[in-house]
Amino acid sequence: MFAGARFKAFALASCVVAACTSNSRSSGPAGAAGATFVAGATSYGGALASSGGLGNGGTAAPANGGVTSSAQGGTVAIGSGGSAIAGGSSSGGAQGLSGATPGATGGASGSSGHPGATADAGGDAGAPGKPATPADYASTGPYGATKTLLNQGAGTITGGSQALLPLGNNNDPSAFTLFYPEGGSPTERLPLLTWGNGTFCSPTFYDALIDFVVSYGFIVVATNTSNVGTGVEMLKAVDWALAQDQDPSSPIHDRVDREHIGAFGHSQGGAGTVMTGADPRIRAIAPLSGAPLSDRQDASVAIQCPTFYVTTEGDIATPDSIEQVYQYTMPPAAFGVTNGGNHDEYTDIADDPHISGLTSNDGKRPRAAIAAWFDWQLKGKSALRSLFVGPNCGFCKDPNWKSFESKGF
C-alpha cells in the first residue's frame, strides 16, 4: 500500500478483475493454511454448541443457548479427553474457554483441560491440560461461512478515497463493508473488530483473511475508503457498528459485545490501527505490516491496549522498522515476522506482476495467529497465552514464523 505523507510508501500487489455486482455475498469456508503447522490437524472432539464454543479433544453436549450439559447460556469447556459437567466450578476442572454469554448458573466447568478464560465466561480455572497449538487455528473456525454486506451506512465517511483494488470494485468510499458469521447462536454477542485497508485498497481485497477471522466468532466492520492512516475512519466504523447493534432492522442487532472491541489493518491500515489504540474502547489491536512513520514513538506510546505487530520476512516496510515501533510500544505487546512473504501477504486476489510484482497469499502464514490473538484478548481464552508468551511459545516453534517475541504478559 502506498501511504501518504505521514506513512511509509508501500507497494501492493496484484489482482485480477473482480467486479462487485451485488450488495450481499455469502462466502464459502476459508482455505487451509499455506504452510505446515507445528502440531498435526486439530482434533475437534467436542460438539459445537450454538453459543459458539469449540471442544478440543473433550466432549460437550449442547443444551439451551449452547452450553455444556445443562448449564444455561454457558460456554463449551475445552477438555483434554475429559467431559464437561454443568454449572459452577470444580476443583480440578477447566473453565469454559470460548467465553460467550455467561449463563445464570455461572457457565460450565470441565473435569480436565486447559485453564479457562475470565470468571465471567464460566467456572473457575482448573488444572492445566494439553496446551493450545497453532494447529488449533489451522482451518476455518467453528462459526463457518461469513456473510458480507457491501456499502453499508453510505455517507458516514466524508472525504473518503475510492479504492482501486480489487479492480472493478464498486465500494462506496463513504460507506462500510460488514462481515459477520452465519453460524453460531443468533442471541450470542460477538466481539467487534474494525478493519483498516492499505492505500488504494478496499475491504474486498482482503476477503480470505477477514473471513477466516470472522469464522472464529467475530463481527468485522471495515471502512471502504483507502485512506485510514489517522485511525479516525476506523473509529467511525466502530461508532456505526455500535449504532447498528441498537437498530432492530440491522442484521447485527443485539449481536455486538460492546465491551470487547479490537482493531486490525494492513499497511496504511496498520498505521491507522496503531492510532486507534489510544481510544479507551479498543481492547486489543493487530497492525499488519504498517505503523506510523513520523511521530511513531509518540503514537505507539499512546496505545492503551495489548498490541500484536505482524510483518513478513520480505516486507518492503522492513521487519526492523516495525520492530522499532514494537520496542517503543508499552507492554504488553507481541511481535512476529512470518517466514517468507511480502508486503501484500494478506491480500487474497491472484497476483498480477503488472501492478506490483509481489505475491498475495491470503494471509495464510499469519492468519492463525491473528485469529488466536483476538480469541485470547477479546474472548478471555487464557489458555491461548502459551501460543504467544515465552521462548517456547506455540508460534515461536511454528514454521510459518521466522521470529516471534512478546513482552509484558
C-alpha positions in Angstrom: 0.0 0.0 0.0 1.3 3.4 -0.7 1.0 5.6 2.4 0.5 9.4 2.4 3.0 12.0 3.7 3.0 10.6 7.2 3.2 7.0 6.4 5.5 4.5 4.7 5.3 4.3 0.9 4.4 0.7 0.3 3.7 -1.2 -2.8 0.7 -3.5 -3.0 0.1 -6.5 -5.0 -1.7 -7.6 -7.7 -5.2 -8.6 -8.5 -7.5 -10.0 -11.1 -10.6 -8.2 -12.2 -13.2 -8.8 -9.6 -16.3 -6.6 -10.1 -18.7 -6.4 -7.2 -22.1 -7.0 -8.7 -24.2 -7.4 -5.5 -24.6 -5.8 -2.1 -24.7 -9.3 -0.5 -22.2 -12.1 -0.6 -22.1 -15.4 1.2 -18.6 -16.8 1.2 -17.5 -20.3 1.5 -15.1 -21.6 4.1 -11.6 -20.2 4.0 -8.8 -22.2 2.5 -6.4 -24.3 4.6 -3.3 -22.7 5.9 -0.4 -22.5 3.5 2.4 -24.0 5.5 2.7 -26.9 7.8 2.0 -26.1 11.4 3.9 -27.5 14.3 1.2 -29.7 15.5 -1.0 -32.0 13.5 -4.6 -31.4 12.4 -7.0 -30.1 15.0 -8.9 -32.8 16.9 -12.4 -31.5 17.5 -13.7 -34.0 19.9 -16.2 -31.6 21.4 -19.5 -30.8 19.8 -20.0 -27.2 18.8 -22.6 -25.5 20.9 -24.8 -22.9 19.4 -23.2 -20.2 21.6 -20.0 -20.9 19.7 -17.6 -22.8 21.9 -15.2 -25.3 20.4 -14.3 -28.6 22.0 -10.7 -29.6 21.6 -10.3 -33.2 22.5 -13.1 -33.2 25.1 -16.7 -33.9 24.8 -19.6 -31.5 25.2 -23.3 -31.8 25.0 -25.1 -28.7 23.6 -28.1 -27.5 25.5 -30.1 -24.4 26.0 -28.2 -21.5 24.4 -25.2 -23.6 23.5 -23.8 -24.8 26.8 -22.2 -27.9 28.1 -24.5 -30.4 29.8 -27.4 -28.5 31.5 -25.9 -25.1 32.2 -27.9 -22.3 30.5 -26.1 -19.8 28.3 -22.6 -21.0 29.3 -19.8 -22.0 27.1 -18.2 -25.2 26.0 -15.3 -26.2 28.2 -12.2 -27.4 26.5 -11.0 -30.7 27.9 -8.1 -32.9 27.3 -10.0 -36.1 27.0 -12.4 -35.0 29.8 -16.1 -34.4 29.8 -17.8 -31.1 30.6 -20.1 -31.1 33.6 -22.8 -28.5 34.3 -22.7 -25.5 36.5 -20.4 -23.6 38.8 -16.8 -24.7 39.1 -14.9 -27.8 40.1 -11.6 -28.1 42.0 -9.8 -29.6 39.1 -12.0 -28.5 36.2 -11.3 -26.2 33.3 -13.1 -23.0 32.7 -15.3 -22.5 29.7 -12.8 -21.4 27.0 -14.9 -19.6 24.4 -16.3 -17.1 26.8 -19.5 -16.3 25.0 -22.6 -15.3 27.0 -22.5 -16.3 30.7 -25.3 -18.3 32.0 -27.4 -17.8 35.0 -25.7 -20.7 36.7 -22.2 -19.3 36.0 -21.4 -21.4 33.0 -19.8 -24.8 32.9 -16.5 -26.2 34.2 -14.8 -29.3 32.9 -13.3 -32.2 34.6 -10.0 -31.7 32.9 -8.4 -29.5 30.3 -6.7 -26.1 29.9 -7.1 -23.3 32.3 -10.2 -21.3 31.2 -10.9 -17.7 30.4 -12.1 -14.9 32.7 -14.5 -15.6 35.5 -17.5 -14.3 33.6 -17.0 -17.0 30.9 -17.7 -19.9 33.1 -16.4 -21.5 36.3 -13.0 -21.2 38.0 -9.9 -22.2 36.1 -8.8 -25.8 36.8 -5.6 -27.7 36.4 -3.7 -27.2 33.2 -4.2 -29.7 30.4 -2.9 -30.1 26.9 -1.6 -26.7 25.8 -3.1 -25.0 22.7 -1.2 -25.3 19.5 -1.1 -23.3 16.2 -2.8 -26.3 14.6 -5.9 -25.4 16.6 -6.3 -22.5 14.2 -5.2 -24.2 11.1 -8.5 -24.2 9.3 -11.8 -22.4 9.2 -13.3 -21.7 12.7 -16.4 -23.2 14.2 -18.7 -20.3 13.1 -18.3 -21.3 9.5 -19.0 -19.1 6.5 -19.1 -15.4 6.5 -22.0 -13.1 5.4 -20.7 -9.9 3.7 -22.8 -6.8 3.1 -21.3 -4.1 0.9 -21.8 -0.3 1.0 -23.5 -0.1 4.4 -24.0 3.3 6.1 -23.3 5.3 2.9 -22.5 8.9 3.6 -21.0 8.3 7.0 -17.4 8.9 5.9 -16.7 12.3 4.3 -13.7 12.8 2.0 -13.1 9.1 1.6 -10.8 7.9 -1.2 -12.1 5.5 -3.8 -10.2 2.2 -3.7 -8.5 1.0 -6.9 -8.1 -2.6 -5.7 -9.6 -5.1 -6.4 -10.0 -4.0 -10.0 -13.6 -3.3 -10.9 -14.8 -2.8 -7.3 -17.8 -0.6 -6.6 -17.1 0.0 -3.0 -18.5 3.4 -1.9 -15.7 5.3 0.0 -18.3 6.9 2.2 -19.6 3.6 3.4 -18.6 0.4 5.2 -18.4 -3.4 4.5 -19.9 -5.5 7.2 -18.7 -9.1 7.8 -20.4 -11.4 10.3 -20.6 -15.2 10.8 -23.6 -17.3 9.5 -23.1 -19.8 12.2 -23.4 -19.6 16.0 -26.4 -18.7 18.2 -28.5 -15.7 17.0 -28.5 -14.5 20.6 -24.8 -14.6 21.2 -22.9 -11.4 21.4 -19.6 -11.4 19.5 -16.6 -9.1 19.8 -16.3 -6.3 17.2 -13.3 -5.7 15.1 -12.7 -2.6 12.9 -10.6 -3.1 9.8 -8.3 -0.6 8.1 -7.3 -1.0 4.4 -4.0 -0.4 2.8 -3.7 2.5 0.4 -5.6 2.0 -2.9 -7.4 -1.0 -1.4 -10.9 -1.8 -0.2 -12.1 -4.5 2.3 -12.9 -6.9 -0.5 -9.2 -7.1 -1.3 -8.8 -9.0 2.0 -11.8 -11.3 1.9 -9.9 -14.5 2.7 -8.2 -13.1 5.8 -11.2 -11.3 7.2 -13.5 -14.3 6.5 -11.0 -16.5 8.4 -11.0 -14.3 11.5 -14.8 -14.0 11.4 -15.2 -17.8 11.3 -13.9 -17.8 14.9 -16.8 -15.7 16.1 -16.2 -12.0 15.4 -18.1 -9.2 13.7 -15.8 -7.1 11.4 -16.7 -3.6 10.2 -14.4 -2.2 7.5 -14.3 1.3 6.1 -14.4 1.3 2.3 -12.1 4.3 2.0 -8.4 3.5 1.3 -7.2 6.5 3.4 -7.4 5.4 7.0 -3.9 6.3 8.4 -5.2 8.6 11.1 -7.5 5.9 12.6 -10.4 8.4 12.5 -12.3 6.5 9.9 -11.7 3.1 11.7 -13.2 4.6 14.8 -16.2 6.0 12.9 -16.8 2.4 11.8 -16.9 1.4 15.5 -19.5 4.2 16.1 -21.6 3.0 13.2 -21.5 -0.7 14.2 -22.5 0.1 17.8 -25.4 2.1 16.5 -26.4 -0.9 14.3 -26.3 -3.1 17.4 -29.2 -1.0 18.7 -31.1 -0.9 15.5 -33.8 -3.6 15.3 -33.6 -3.6 11.5 -29.9 -4.3 11.4 -28.5 -7.9 10.9 -26.2 -7.3 13.9 -28.9 -6.0 16.2 -28.1 -7.2 19.7 -25.2 -9.2 18.4 -22.2 -6.9 19.3 -20.2 -7.5 22.5 -19.8 -3.8 23.2 -17.2 -4.3 25.9 -14.8 -6.2 23.7 -13.7 -4.2 20.6 -10.5 -4.6 18.7 -8.8 -3.2 15.5 -6.6 -4.6 12.8 -5.4 -3.4 9.4 -2.8 -3.6 6.7 -0.1 -1.1 5.7 -1.7 2.3 6.0 -4.4 0.5 7.8 -1.8 -0.9 10.1 -0.8 2.7 10.9 -4.5 3.6 11.5 -4.7 0.5 13.7 -1.9 1.9 15.9 -3.7 5.2 16.2 -7.0 3.5 17.3 -5.1 2.0 20.2 -5.3 5.3 22.1 -9.1 5.1 22.2 -10.3 3.5 25.5 -12.9 1.5 23.8 -10.3 -0.5 21.9 -9.2 -3.5 23.9 -6.6 -5.1 21.5 -5.0 -4.3 18.2 -3.0 -6.1 15.4 -1.2 -3.8 13.0 -0.2 -5.8 9.9 2.9 -4.6 8.0 2.2 -1.0 8.9 2.8 1.7 11.6 3.1 5.5 11.7 6.4 6.7 10.2 6.5 10.2 11.6 6.0 10.5 15.3 5.8 6.8 15.6 7.3 6.8 19.1 4.6 9.2 20.3 1.9 7.2 18.5 3.0 3.8 19.9 3.4 5.1 23.4 -0.2 6.3 23.3 -1.5 2.8 22.8 -3.6 1.7 25.8 -4.2 -1.9 25.0 -2.3 -5.2 24.1 -0.7 -5.0 20.7 0.4 -7.6 18.2 2.7 -6.4 15.5 2.8 -8.6 12.4 5.2 -8.3 9.4 6.8 -10.5 6.8 10.3 -11.5 6.0 10.3 -9.9 2.6 8.2 -6.8 3.5 9.3 -3.5 2.0 8.2 -2.0 5.3 11.2 -3.9 6.7 10.9 -6.0 9.8 13.4 -3.8 11.5 11.3 -0.7 11.2 8.2 -2.5 12.6 10.3 -3.9 15.4 11.4 -0.4 16.3 7.8 0.6 16.8 7.3 -2.6 18.9 10.2 -1.6 21.1 8.6 1.9 21.6 5.3 0.3 22.5 4.5 -0.1 26.2 3.9 -3.7 27.2 2.0 -5.9 26.9 2.9 -6.5 23.2 3.9 -9.2 20.8 5.9 -9.0 17.5 6.2 -11.6 14.8 7.9 -11.9 11.4 6.5 -14.5 9.0 8.9 -17.0 7.3 8.7 -15.6 3.8 6.0 -13.4 2.3 5.9 -9.8 1.0 4.0 -6.6 1.8 0.8 -7.9 0.3 0.9 -11.2 2.1 -2.6 -10.5 3.5 -4.5 -10.0 0.2 -6.5 -12.7 -1.5 -6.6 -11.7 -5.2 -4.2 -13.6 -7.5 -1.0 -11.6 -8.1 -0.6 -9.5 -11.2 3.1 -8.6 -11.8 1.9 -5.5 -13.8 0.7 -4.0 -10.6 3.5 -4.7 -8.1 5.3 -8.0 -8.9 4.6 -9.2 -5.4 2.7 -12.3 -4.4 -0.5 -12.4 -2.3 -1.0 -15.4 -0.1 -4.5 -15.0 1.5 -2.7 -14.2 4.8 -2.2 -18.0 5.2 1.0 -17.6 7.2 -0.1 -15.1 9.9 -3.9 -15.6 10.0 -3.9 -18.4 12.6 -2.0 -16.1 15.0 -4.3 -13.2 14.2 -7.4 -15.2 15.0 -5.9 -16.7 18.1 -4.7 -13.2 19.3 -8.2 -11.8 19.3 -9.6 -15.0 20.7 -7.2 -14.6 23.6 -7.6 -10.9 24.1 -11.3 -10.3 23.4 -12.8 -13.6 24.5 -10.7 -14.3 27.6 -9.3 -17.6 26.4 -6.4 -17.5 28.8 -5.1 -20.9 27.7 -4.0 -19.3 24.4 -1.3 -17.3 26.3 1.0 -20.2 25.7 0.9 -19.6 21.9 2.3 -16.1 22.3 4.4 -15.9 25.5 7.8 -17.4 26.4 10.8 -18.7 24.4 9.0 -22.0 23.6 5.6 -20.4 22.8 3.4 -22.2 20.2 4.0 -19.6 17.4 7.7 -19.4 18.3 8.0 -23.0 17.1 5.6 -22.7 14.2 7.5 -22.9 10.8 5.2 -20.1 9.5 7.1 -17.7 11.7 10.8 -16.7 11.3 10.8 -14.9 14.6 8.3 -14.3 17.4 8.6 -12.5 20.7 6.5 -10.8 23.3 6.8 -8.7 26.4 4.8 -7.7 29.5 2.3 -10.6 29.5 
